[in-house]
Amino acid sequence: MKKILIFDDDTSILEVISIIFEENGYKVEISETSHDIIEKVSTFRPDVILMDNWIPNIGGVEATRLLKSHEDFKNIPVIYVTANNDIASLAESAQADDYVAKPFNLEDLEVMVAKYMKD
């Protein structure tokens, strides 16, 4: 089963995204904080991570950098999902693989995730 890990502090967004991906056959894990990203990733082993920028404790950029600097997890695709004027440069500085701006179209998000899922 394909697994997706979502970091966002907005519970309504977490709820909607979880339902959509679970209906599409994904196993979904959510987190409202990102300070323990390494532990969460090593336990859950996601195929793709969705990362919000404005997330408590260390924030999306720092959490993504932490993950990408870890030898075992640096190849897990991270898609930045955030409301920010400069999302492209934010995603780049975080070393994210791609990005989707909030508010997003659910179909666009599904297509983006599918693009990074390994068969």
N, C-alpha and C positions, 0 to 999 in steps of 0.2 A: 504494500500500500504506500502511495506517495504521501510524504509528510511535509507539512508547512508549519513554521513557527512564526508567530506574529507578535511583535513588540509595539504596543500602542497604549497610551494612558486614557484613551477615549473609549469607555466601555460600550457605547452604542456602535461605534465603528467595529470594535472587536466582535460584537455580537453578529452584526450583519455579515462581515467577512467570514466569520466562522461558519455560519449557516450556509452561505453560498459554496464555500469550498468543501464542507462536509457533504452537501448534496451532490457534489461532483466527484465524490469518492475519495477525498483526501482525509488523512488523519490530521487534525488541527490541534495545536497547542498554543496557548496565549500567555502573554505576560504584560503586566502594566508597568514594570520597571526593567531596566537593562543592566543593572550593576552585576548581576550574576549570570551574564550571557554565556560564559564558558561552561559553567555547570549545567545550565539548561540545555545547551547544544550537545554537550557530551552525553547527557542522559537521554534526550529525545532523538538525536541524530536526524535533523530535518534535511529534506532535499532542497528546500528554498526557505529563505527568511525574508519576511516583510518587516521593515524597520521605520518607525516614526522618528522624526528628528527631536521633537519636543517631548521627551520622555524623562521621568524623574530619575534622580541619582546621577548617572554619568552622561546621559544624553545619547542620541543616536550616532553622532559622528564618532564619539569616543568608543562606544560599544562596538561599532562596526570595525573601527581600527584595531581594537583589541582582538576581535575574532579573526580578522585578516592577517594579524601578525602571529597567529597560532598555527603551527605547522599542520596539525590534524584537521583544522577547520577552514583554512584559507581558501579552499576551492568550493565551499558552499556558496551558491549565489545569494547575494543580499540585494533586495530591491528596496530602495528608499521610497517611502510613501509619506509625503509631508506637504503641509501648506506653507510654502515659502516662495518668495519672489525669485530667489536664485537657487532653485533646487538642483540645477545641473552642476553648478560648482560645489554645492554642499555635498552632493552624492559623490562627486569626484574626490573631494578632500577626505571624505570618509572611506574611500576605496570601495564604494558600493558598485555592484555590477550594472545597475540600471536604476531608473526612478519612474514614479508615477506621481503627478501632482494631485493634491487634495484641493477641492472636491474631485473625486475621480468617478469615471464611468466604470461600473462593475465589470462589464465585458472587457474593457481595456485592461483591467487588472488581471482578469482570468487569462487573457491572451498573453500578457507579460509573464505570468507565473508559468504557464504551459511552455513558453519559449525556453525557460531555464530548467524545466524538469528533465531529469535523465530518464531515458527509457529503460 
